[in-house]
Amino acid sequence: MLRAIIILFLFFSFSSNSFGEQKTLTSEDLRKILEKNKIERSIPKNYKKSQGDKFKELAKNFRPFLIFVFIMIVVAISRSGKDEFKKEEEQVDDSSDSALQKAIKRFKKKKDKEDVKSKEEWKEIEEDRKEIFNQSLKIKVKKEKIENILSYVIQGKGDINIDTELLEKDGDQAKFSIYVFDITDSKNKIPLTSNSEGWHDKEYILSNSREMEVLDGYGYFSWTPIFYFPEFILVPPYKGKRKLEFKLYATSLDTKFSKGAPVVKNKKTKAGKTYLTISTEMEIEYDEPGYEESKGYVDDVNERTVQLGLALANSDGHMDQREINIVKDWIDKQYHWSMFDYLLNFDDWKKGDKEKQNKEKIKFSFVLKNTYDQLKDNRLSMSEIIKDLNSKATRVQKYEAIQLLLNIAGSDEKLGIKEDQILNKTARALNLDIEHFQKMKNAAIANIETIEHSEQLNESVFNITESMSSAEKCKLLRKEYTRWNAQTNNTNENIRTKAKKMVELAAELRKKYKC
């Protein structure tokens, strides 16, 4: 660039005429341009020439050309700067592009990885879906808590392969039923039985069922709870290690069951159709008497349960007719016959009215009379009763005994201190689930008009014991507060009133223990 400028300078110096002939800018034109841009300077009046003035004067003569050269230099430098800037800009751009490209590459690489992962996940999901929905429904049993109650949970997974045309007459509905069998002896398949309300069929065989809509493609994508049985109602025929079979049936809505199996289809009425039969097995260790073993203990267990009931009724030193009637109804339910008509008048029973007795009722007549005498003389041993029940009674029978006590406690619309103590001690002594017992107790006392007030009862009504830590007490009170608070809007006025009182009591105790 410098070399070009020098050449241009020499060319202008020695060839000014030729340029003039070619319509180039004259010195006057250049002067006017420079004046316009205010670049030209005036020399001061007092200025004197120095040794270098001659050169300056000479330069002045060539000023038009010098000025033109200056312009050329400026333009050249400017262009050079622009070129350099452009080059630098290009470098920057290249650098930026490079950084951007790197970022893009990194993002793309990450995205590719995510896409691969996503594709793999979706592939797995798709494979699972194909695996599930290309397979018929399967079931398995898992032991876990349902609503804080230890239960056997039946889970299902897979496609419900039922021809939907078969369901049209039932409005796309099917009845799903679950039964449990003891198959420890493969040659003797025994259905489990139950007296617990809501957990048996018309033959008192342990079961549960519900109607479900089944459309084309319906199924369970993952293991999903379908049915469950509370642990305490699932009683095998014998104690020890037992092998159980859980059997699920999908049938028409009008299908009847007998001995845990669908009744054979009626050819005339075309009633009863079985669509699916699915089963699974599991082993359990049962440490209580099975129901077949307990058959030999039925009278003993019932006798002890009645003794518990009478002991609770007599806790205040007085038994009234309502409490006796509750015991009567309970016994009637156990044996399914009315055996205590003579108890309609407790005073007559106390006098030993033998005219109302018969041979079938002699034993329990004696039990009741003997229990009454023992209570009167303080000879009835609660520890012996509990010990006998723990060795002979099933868990279901124990809960039935507790329910009898709760019914007796609430019969006079009053819960006394001694009654509450007996309830709590008995539940713990029978090794029952205290949380479940508390739910039963809450349901019973909800309709009780009066609860005897004392600091001791206030705590025992929530099953708070001295052995509990403050944290445990607070946890329990928090649960009870929540439970009773949910009942403050109950449609039953008595329950609403009771719930408000229990909420207040729970709040007071929470404050006491600084929860």
VEXDREN-2710 file (C-alpha; in Angstrom, 1 decimal):
% VEXDREN-2710
k/r/px/py/pz
1/MET/0.0/0.0/0.0
2/LEU/2.8/2.5/0.9
3/ARG/4.6/1.7/-2.4
4/ALA/1.5/2.5/-4.3
5/ILE/1.1/5.8/-2.5
6/ILE/4.7/6.8/-3.4
7/ILE/4.2/5.9/-7.0
8/LEU/1.0/8.0/-7.1
9/PHE/2.8/10.9/-5.5
10/LEU/5.7/10.9/-8.1
11/PHE/3.2/10.4/-10.9
12/PHE/1.2/13.5/-9.8
13/SER/4.4/15.5/-9.4
14/PHE/5.7/15.0/-12.9
15/SER/2.6/14.5/-14.9
16/SER/0.3/17.3/-13.7
17/ASN/-0.4/18.5/-17.3
18/SER/-1.6/15.3/-18.6
19/PHE/-4.0/14.9/-15.6
20/GLY/-5.3/18.4/-16.2
21/GLU/-6.2/17.5/-19.7
22/GLN/-8.2/14.5/-18.4
23/LYS/-11.0/16.3/-16.5
24/THR/-9.3/15.8/-13.1
25/LEU/-9.9/18.0/-10.2
26/THR/-8.0/21.4/-10.4
27/SER/-6.1/22.9/-7.5
28/GLU/-8.9/25.4/-7.1
29/ASP/-11.5/22.6/-6.9
30/LEU/-9.4/20.9/-4.2
31/ARG/-9.1/24.2/-2.3
32/LYS/-12.8/24.7/-2.3
33/ILE/-13.4/21.2/-1.1
34/LEU/-10.9/21.6/1.7
35/GLU/-12.3/25.0/2.7
36/LYS/-15.7/23.4/2.9
37/ASN/-14.3/20.7/5.3
38/LYS/-12.4/23.4/7.3
39/ILE/-9.1/21.7/6.9
40/GLU/-7.1/24.7/5.4
41/ARG/-5.2/27.0/7.9
42/SER/-4.3/30.7/7.6
43/ILE/-0.8/31.8/8.5
44/PRO/-0.5/34.4/11.3
45/LYS/0.5/38.0/10.3
46/ASN/3.6/38.2/12.6
47/TYR/4.9/34.9/11.3
48/LYS/8.6/35.1/10.0
49/LYS/10.2/32.6/7.6
50/SER/12.7/30.2/9.1
51/GLN/15.3/28.0/7.4
52/GLY/12.7/25.5/6.7
53/ASP/10.3/28.0/5.2
54/LYS/11.7/27.5/1.7
55/PHE/10.7/23.9/1.9
56/LYS/7.4/24.8/3.3
57/GLU/7.0/27.3/0.5
58/LEU/7.9/24.7/-2.0
59/ALA/5.4/22.5/-0.4
60/LYS/2.9/25.2/-0.7
61/ASN/3.3/25.3/-4.4
62/PHE/2.7/21.6/-4.6
63/ARG/-0.1/21.9/-2.0
64/PRO/-2.9/21.1/-4.5
65/PHE/-1.1/18.0/-5.4
66/LEU/-0.1/17.2/-1.8
67/ILE/-3.6/17.7/-0.7
68/PHE/-4.8/15.3/-3.3
69/VAL/-2.1/12.8/-2.3
70/PHE/-3.2/13.3/1.3
71/ILE/-6.7/12.5/0.3
72/MET/-5.5/9.4/-1.5
73/ILE/-3.5/8.4/1.5
74/VAL/-6.5/8.9/3.8
75/VAL/-8.7/6.9/1.5
76/ALA/-6.1/4.2/1.2
77/ILE/-5.6/4.0/5.0
78/SER/-9.3/4.1/5.5
79/ARG/-9.8/1.3/3.0
80/SER/-6.9/-0.6/4.5
81/GLY/-8.5/-0.1/8.0
82/LYS/-11.8/-1.3/6.6
83/ASP/-10.1/-4.3/5.1
84/GLU/-8.3/-5.0/8.4
85/PHE/-11.5/-4.5/10.3
86/LYS/-13.3/-6.7/7.9
87/LYS/-10.6/-9.3/8.2
88/GLU/-10.7/-9.0/12.0
89/GLU/-14.5/-9.1/11.8
90/GLU/-14.3/-12.1/9.7
91/GLN/-12.0/-13.6/12.2
92/VAL/-14.3/-12.7/15.0
93/ASP/-17.2/-14.0/13.0
94/ASP/-15.2/-17.1/12.3
95/SER/-14.5/-17.4/16.0
96/SER/-18.1/-16.7/16.8
97/ASP/-19.2/-19.1/14.2
98/SER/-16.8/-21.6/15.6
99/ALA/-18.1/-21.1/19.2
100/LEU/-21.6/-21.3/18.0
101/GLN/-20.8/-24.4/16.0
102/LYS/-19.3/-25.9/19.0
103/ALA/-22.3/-25.0/21.1
104/ILE/-24.6/-26.4/18.5
105/LYS/-22.5/-29.6/18.3
106/ARG/-22.6/-29.9/22.1
107/PHE/-26.4/-29.3/22.1
108/LYS/-26.9/-31.7/19.2
109/LYS/-24.8/-34.3/20.9
110/LYS/-26.7/-33.9/24.2
111/LYS/-30.0/-33.9/22.3
112/ASP/-29.0/-36.9/20.4
113/LYS/-28.2/-38.7/23.6
114/GLU/-31.5/-37.6/25.1
115/ASP/-33.3/-38.6/21.9
116/VAL/-31.5/-42.0/22.1
117/LYS/-32.5/-42.3/25.8
118/SER/-36.0/-41.2/25.0
119/LYS/-36.2/-43.6/22.1
120/GLU/-34.9/-46.4/24.4
121/GLU/-37.5/-45.4/27.1
122/TRP/-40.3/-45.4/24.6
123/LYS/-39.0/-48.6/23.1
124/GLU/-39.2/-50.2/26.6
125/ILE/-42.6/-48.7/27.2
126/GLU/-43.8/-50.0/23.8
127/GLU/-42.3/-53.4/24.5
128/ASP/-44.0/-53.4/28.0
129/ARG/-47.2/-52.4/26.3
130/LYS/-46.9/-55.2/23.7
131/GLU/-45.9/-57.7/26.4
132/ILE/-48.8/-56.7/28.6
133/PHE/-51.5/-56.4/26.0
134/ASN/-50.4/-59.4/24.1
135/GLN/-50.8/-61.4/27.3
136/SER/-54.0/-62.3/29.2
137/LEU/-54.7/-60.9/32.6
138/LYS/-52.5/-62.3/35.4
139/ILE/-52.8/-61.8/39.2
140/LYS/-50.5/-61.9/42.2
141/VAL/-50.9/-61.3/45.9
142/LYS/-48.9/-58.8/48.0
143/LYS/-49.1/-58.3/51.7
144/GLU/-49.4/-54.6/52.5
145/LYS/-51.4/-52.0/54.4
146/ILE/-54.7/-50.7/53.1
147/GLU/-56.1/-47.8/55.1
148/ASN/-53.6/-48.7/57.8
149/ILE/-54.9/-52.3/58.0
150/LEU/-52.5/-55.1/57.0
151/SER/-54.1/-56.9/54.1
152/TYR/-53.6/-59.4/51.3
153/VAL/-53.9/-57.3/48.2
154/ILE/-54.7/-59.0/44.9
155/GLN/-53.1/-57.2/41.9
156/GLY/-53.8/-57.6/38.2
157/LYS/-51.8/-56.9/35.1
158/GLY/-52.5/-57.6/31.4
159/ASP/-55.3/-57.6/28.9
160/ILE/-58.8/-58.6/29.9
161/ASN/-59.5/-60.9/27.0
162/ILE/-63.3/-61.2/27.0
163/ASP/-65.2/-61.2/23.8
164/THR/-67.2/-58.0/24.1
165/GLU/-70.1/-59.4/22.1
166/LEU/-70.7/-61.7/25.1
167/LEU/-71.1/-58.7/27.4
168/GLU/-73.7/-56.9/25.3
169/LYS/-76.6/-58.4/27.2
170/ASP/-75.1/-57.0/30.5
171/GLY/-74.4/-53.6/29.1
172/ASP/-70.6/-54.3/28.7
173/GLN/-70.5/-55.3/32.3
174/ALA/-68.9/-58.4/33.9
175/LYS/-68.9/-59.6/37.5
176/PHE/-65.4/-60.2/39.0
177/SER/-65.3/-62.4/42.1
178/ILE/-62.3/-63.5/44.2
179/TYR/-62.2/-66.7/46.4
180/VAL/-59.5/-68.2/48.6
181/PHE/-58.7/-71.9/49.0
182/ASP/-56.4/-73.8/51.2
183/ILE/-54.5/-76.2/48.9
184/THR/-51.8/-77.4/51.3
185/ASP/-53.2/-80.9/50.8
186/SER/-53.4/-81.1/47.0
187/LYS/-56.1/-83.8/47.3
188/ASN/-58.3/-81.8/49.6
189/LYS/-59.1/-78.3/48.3
190/ILE/-60.8/-76.3/51.1
191/PRO/-62.5/-72.9/50.6
192/LEU/-61.9/-70.4/53.4
193/THR/-64.9/-69.3/55.3
194/SER/-65.9/-66.0/57.0
195/ASN/-68.5/-64.5/59.3
196/SER/-67.3/-60.9/58.8
197/GLU/-69.9/-58.7/57.2
198/GLY/-69.0/-57.8/53.6
199/TRP/-66.4/-60.5/53.2
200/HIS/-68.5/-63.6/52.4
201/ASP/-71.1/-64.9/50.0
202/LYS/-74.4/-66.4/50.8
203/GLU/-72.7/-69.7/51.9
204/TYR/-70.4/-67.7/54.3
205/ILE/-67.4/-68.6/52.1
206/LEU/-64.7/-65.9/52.2
207/SER/-65.1/-63.8/49.0
208/ASN/-65.4/-60.4/47.5
209/SER/-66.9/-59.3/44.1
210/ARG/-67.8/-56.3/42.1
211/GLU/-69.2/-55.4/38.7
212/MET/-66.9/-53.7/36.2
213/GLU/-67.2/-52.3/32.7
214/VAL/-65.2/-54.2/30.1
215/LEU/-64.7/-52.7/26.7
216/ASP/-62.4/-53.8/23.8
217/GLY/-58.8/-53.3/24.7
218/TYR/-59.4/-52.9/28.5
219/GLY/-56.7/-54.1/30.8
220/TYR/-54.2/-53.2/33.5
221/PHE/-51.0/-51.5/32.1
222/SER/-49.1/-52.2/35.4
223/TRP/-49.7/-54.2/38.5
224/THR/-52.9/-52.7/39.9
225/PRO/-54.8/-53.5/43.1
226/ILE/-58.1/-55.2/42.2
227/PHE/-59.3/-56.8/45.5
228/TYR/-58.0/-57.1/49.0
229/PHE/-58.7/-59.1/52.2
230/PRO/-57.8/-57.7/55.7
231/GLU/-55.3/-60.1/57.2
232/PHE/-57.4/-60.8/60.3
233/ILE/-60.3/-62.2/58.3
234/LEU/-58.2/-64.6/56.2
235/VAL/-58.2/-67.7/58.4
236/PRO/-57.0/-71.1/57.0
237/PRO/-58.4/-74.4/58.3
238/TYR/-55.3/-75.2/60.3
239/LYS/-52.4/-73.4/61.9
240/GLY/-48.7/-73.5/60.7
241/LYS/-47.4/-73.2/57.1
242/ARG/-50.2/-73.1/54.7
243/LYS/-50.5/-72.9/50.9
244/LEU/-53.3/-70.7/49.6
245/GLU/-54.8/-70.3/46.2
246/PHE/-56.4/-67.0/45.2
247/LYS/-58.9/-67.5/42.4
248/LEU/-60.4/-64.8/40.3
249/TYR/-63.5/-65.3/38.1
250/ALA/-65.0/-63.0/35.5
251/THR/-68.6/-64.0/34.8
252/SER/-71.9/-62.8/33.6
253/LEU/-73.8/-60.7/36.1
254/ASP/-76.4/-63.4/36.8
255/THR/-73.8/-66.1/37.6
256/LYS/-74.3/-67.9/41.0
257/PHE/-71.6/-69.4/43.1
258/SER/-71.4/-72.6/45.2
259/LYS/-68.5/-73.7/47.3
260/GLY/-66.3/-71.0/45.8
261/ALA/-67.0/-71.9/42.2
262/PRO/-69.4/-70.6/39.5
263/VAL/-72.5/-72.8/39.1
264/VAL/-72.7/-74.7/35.8
265/LYS/-74.5/-72.8/33.1
266/ASN/-78.2/-73.3/33.0
267/LYS/-78.9/-74.5/29.5
268/LYS/-82.6/-73.6/29.6
269/THR/-82.3/-70.1/30.9
270/LYS/-78.8/-69.6/29.5
271/ALA/-77.9/-68.0/32.9
272/GLY/-74.4/-68.1/34.2
273/LYS/-71.4/-67.6/31.9
274/THR/-67.8/-67.8/33.0
275/TYR/-65.5/-65.7/30.9
276/LEU/-62.2/-65.9/32.7
277/THR/-60.7/-68.0/35.5
278/ILE/-57.3/-66.8/36.8
279/SER/-55.4/-68.0/39.9
280/THR/-52.2/-67.5/41.8
281/GLU/-50.7/-69.2/44.9
282/MET/-48.8/-68.1/48.0
283/GLU/-47.5/-69.6/51.2
284/ILE/-48.2/-68.2/54.7
285/GLU/-47.3/-68.9/58.2
286/TYR/-50.4/-68.9/60.4
287/ASP/-49.6/-68.9/64.1
288/GLU/-53.2/-69.1/65.4
289/PRO/-55.7/-71.9/65.5
290/GLY/-57.3/-72.5/62.1
291/TYR/-61.0/-72.5/61.7
292/GLU/-61.2/-76.3/61.5
293/GLU/-59.2/-76.5/64.7
294/SER/-61.2/-73.8/66.4
295/LYS/-64.4/-75.7/65.8
296/GLY/-63.5/-77.8/68.8
297/TYR/-63.1/-74.6/70.8
298/VAL/-66.2/-72.8/69.7
299/ASP/-68.1/-73.3/72.9
300/ASP/-65.0/-72.4/75.0
301/VAL/-64.4/-69.2/73.0
302/ASN/-68.0/-68.2/73.2
303/GLU/-68.1/-68.8/76.9
304/ARG/-65.0/-66.7/77.5
305/THR/-66.4/-63.9/75.2
306/VAL/-69.7/-63.9/77.2
307/GLN/-67.7/-63.7/80.4
308/LEU/-65.8/-60.6/79.1
309/GLY/-69.1/-59.0/78.1
310/LEU/-70.7/-59.6/81.5
311/ALA/-67.5/-58.3/83.2
312/LEU/-67.7/-55.1/81.2
313/ALA/-71.4/-54.7/81.9
314/ASN/-70.8/-55.1/85.6
315/SER/-67.9/-52.7/85.7
316/ASP/-70.1/-50.0/87.3
317/GLY/-71.6/-52.5/89.8
318/HIS/-74.8/-52.8/87.9
319/MET/-76.1/-54.8/84.9
320/ASP/-79.2/-53.5/83.1
321/GLN/-81.5/-55.3/80.7
322/ARG/-80.1/-53.6/77.6
323/GLU/-76.7/-55.0/78.3
324/ILE/-78.0/-58.5/78.8
325/ASN/-80.0/-58.2/75.6
326/ILE/-76.9/-57.4/73.7
327/VAL/-75.2/-60.5/75.0
328/LYS/-78.3/-62.5/74.1
329/ASP/-78.3/-61.2/70.5
330/TRP/-74.6/-62.0/70.2
331/ILE/-75.0/-65.6/71.3
332/ASP/-78.0/-66.0/69.0
333/LYS/-75.9/-64.8/66.1
334/GLN/-73.1/-67.3/66.9
335/TYR/-75.4/-70.3/67.0
336/HIS/-78.2/-69.1/64.8
337/TRP/-80.9/-70.0/67.2
338/SER/-82.7/-68.2/69.9
339/MET/-81.4/-69.7/73.1
340/PHE/-81.8/-67.0/75.7
341/ASP/-85.4/-66.2/75.7
342/TYR/-85.3/-66.5/79.5
343/LEU/-83.0/-63.6/79.6
344/LEU/-85.7/-61.2/78.6
345/ASN/-86.2/-60.7/82.3
346/PHE/-82.9/-60.5/84.0
347/ASP/-84.4/-60.6/87.5
348/ASP/-86.2/-63.8/86.8
349/TRP/-82.9/-65.2/85.5
350/LYS/-81.1/-64.2/88.7
351/LYS/-83.7/-66.1/90.7
352/GLY/-83.0/-69.2/88.6
353/ASP/-86.3/-69.5/86.9
354/LYS/-85.8/-73.1/85.8
355/GLU/-89.2/-73.3/84.0
356/LYS/-87.7/-71.2/81.0
357/GLN/-84.7/-73.5/80.6
358/ASN/-84.5/-76.5/78.4
359/LYS/-81.8/-79.1/77.9
360/GLU/-80.0/-77.3/75.0
361/LYS/-79.6/-74.2/77.1
362/ILE/-78.5/-75.7/80.4
363/LYS/-74.8/-75.2/79.7
364/PHE/-74.9/-71.5/78.9
365/SER/-77.4/-71.0/81.6
366/PHE/-74.8/-72.3/84.0
367/VAL/-72.1/-70.2/82.4
368/LEU/-74.0/-67.1/82.9
369/LYS/-75.1/-67.9/86.4
370/ASN/-71.6/-68.9/87.4
371/THR/-70.1/-65.8/85.8
372/TYR/-72.6/-63.6/87.6
373/ASP/-71.7/-65.2/90.9
374/GLN/-68.0/-64.9/90.3
375/LEU/-68.4/-61.2/89.5
376/LYS/-70.4/-60.7/92.6
377/ASP/-67.7/-62.3/94.7
378/ASN/-64.8/-60.8/92.7
379/ARG/-63.6/-64.3/91.8
380/LEU/-63.7/-63.9/88.0
381/SER/-60.1/-63.9/86.6
382/MET/-59.7/-61.6/83.6
383/SER/-56.2/-62.9/83.0
384/GLU/-57.4/-66.5/82.7
385/ILE/-60.1/-65.4/80.3
386/ILE/-57.5/-63.6/78.1
387/LYS/-55.1/-66.5/78.3
388/ASP/-57.7/-69.0/77.1
389/LEU/-58.8/-66.7/74.3
390/ASN/-55.3/-66.2/73.1
391/SER/-54.7/-70.0/72.9
392/LYS/-58.1/-71.0/71.4
393/ALA/-59.6/-68.0/69.5
394/THR/-58.9/-66.9/66.0
395/ARG/-58.1/-63.3/65.3
396/VAL/-61.6/-62.8/63.9
397/GLN/-63.1/-64.2/67.0
398/LYS/-61.0/-61.8/69.1
399/TYR/-62.3/-58.8/67.1
400/GLU/-65.8/-60.1/67.5
401/ALA/-65.3/-60.3/71.2
402/ILE/-64.1/-56.7/71.2
403/GLN/-67.0/-55.6/69.1
404/LEU/-69.4/-57.2/71.7
405/LEU/-67.7/-55.2/74.4
406/LEU/-68.0/-51.9/72.4
407/ASN/-71.7/-52.6/71.9
408/ILE/-72.2/-53.2/75.6
409/ALA/-70.2/-50.0/76.5
410/GLY/-72.4/-47.9/74.2
411/SER/-75.8/-49.5/75.2
412/ASP/-76.4/-47.1/78.0
413/GLU/-75.3/-44.0/76.1
414/LYS/-72.5/-43.5/78.6
415/LEU/-68.8/-44.5/78.6
416/GLY/-67.4/-44.8/82.1
417/ILE/-63.8/-44.7/83.3
418/LYS/-63.7/-48.4/84.2
419/GLU/-65.4/-49.4/81.0
420/ASP/-62.8/-47.6/79.0
421/GLN/-60.0/-49.1/80.9
422/ILE/-61.3/-52.6/80.4
423/LEU/-61.8/-52.0/76.6
424/ASN/-58.2/-50.7/76.2
425/LYS/-56.6/-53.4/78.4
426/THR/-58.5/-56.2/76.7
427/ALA/-57.6/-55.1/73.2
428/ARG/-53.9/-54.9/74.1
429/ALA/-53.9/-58.2/76.0
430/LEU/-55.5/-60.0/72.9
431/ASN/-52.6/-58.6/70.8
432/LEU/-55.0/-56.8/68.4
433/ASP/-54.0/-54.0/66.0
434/ILE/-54.5/-51.0/68.2
435/GLU/-55.1/-48.6/65.3
436/HIS/-57.8/-50.8/64.0
437/PHE/-59.3/-51.2/67.5
438/GLN/-59.3/-47.4/67.9
439/LYS/-61.3/-47.1/64.6
440/MET/-63.8/-49.6/66.0
441/LYS/-63.9/-47.7/69.3
442/ASN/-64.4/-44.3/67.6
443/ALA/-67.4/-45.7/65.6
444/ALA/-68.9/-47.0/68.9
445/ILE/-68.5/-43.9/71.0
446/ALA/-69.7/-41.6/68.2
447/ASN/-73.2/-42.4/69.3
448/ILE/-72.5/-42.3/73.1
449/GLU/-74.1/-39.2/74.6
450/THR/-71.9/-38.9/77.7
451/ILE/-68.2/-39.7/78.4
452/GLU/-67.2/-39.5/82.0
453/HIS/-64.7/-36.7/82.4
454/SER/-61.4/-37.2/84.0
455/GLU/-57.8/-36.6/83.0
456/GLN/-57.2/-40.3/82.9
457/LEU/-60.2/-41.1/80.7
458/ASN/-59.5/-38.2/78.4
459/GLU/-56.2/-39.9/77.5
460/SER/-57.4/-43.5/77.5
461/VAL/-60.3/-42.7/75.2
462/PHE/-57.6/-42.1/72.5
463/ASN/-55.6/-45.1/73.7
464/ILE/-52.7/-43.0/75.1
465/THR/-50.6/-44.9/77.5
466/GLU/-47.8/-43.9/79.9
467/SER/-45.3/-45.9/78.0
468/MET/-45.7/-43.8/74.9
469/SER/-43.2/-41.1/74.1
470/SER/-44.3/-37.5/73.6
471/ALA/-43.8/-37.9/69.8
472/GLU/-45.9/-41.0/69.8
473/LYS/-48.7/-39.3/71.7
474/CYS/-48.6/-36.3/69.4
475/LYS/-48.8/-38.5/66.4
476/LEU/-51.7/-40.4/67.7
477/LEU/-53.5/-37.2/68.7
478/ARG/-53.0/-35.7/65.3
479/LYS/-54.6/-38.8/63.7
480/GLU/-57.6/-38.7/66.1
481/TYR/-58.0/-35.0/65.7
482/THR/-58.2/-35.5/61.9
483/ARG/-60.6/-38.4/62.2
484/TRP/-63.0/-36.6/64.5
485/ASN/-62.8/-33.3/62.7
486/ALA/-64.0/-35.0/59.5
487/GLN/-67.2/-35.9/61.4
488/THR/-68.0/-32.4/62.5
489/ASN/-70.2/-32.0/59.4
490/ASN/-71.9/-35.4/59.7
491/THR/-75.6/-35.4/58.9
492/ASN/-76.3/-37.1/62.2
493/GLU/-76.6/-34.4/64.9
494/ASN/-75.5/-36.7/67.7
495/ILE/-72.3/-37.7/65.8
496/ARG/-71.7/-34.0/65.0
497/THR/-72.0/-33.0/68.6
498/LYS/-69.7/-35.9/69.8
499/ALA/-67.2/-35.1/67.1
500/LYS/-66.9/-31.5/68.2
501/LYS/-66.3/-32.6/71.8
502/MET/-63.6/-35.1/70.7
503/VAL/-61.9/-32.5/68.5
504/GLU/-61.8/-30.1/71.5
505/LEU/-60.5/-32.9/73.7
506/ALA/-57.8/-33.8/71.2
507/ALA/-56.8/-30.2/70.9
508/GLU/-56.5/-29.8/74.7
509/LEU/-54.3/-32.9/74.9
510/ARG/-52.1/-31.7/72.0
511/LYS/-51.7/-28.5/73.9
512/LYS/-50.8/-30.4/77.1
513/TYR/-48.1/-32.4/75.3
514/LYS/-46.9/-29.3/73.4
515/CYS/-47.5/-31.0/70.0
END
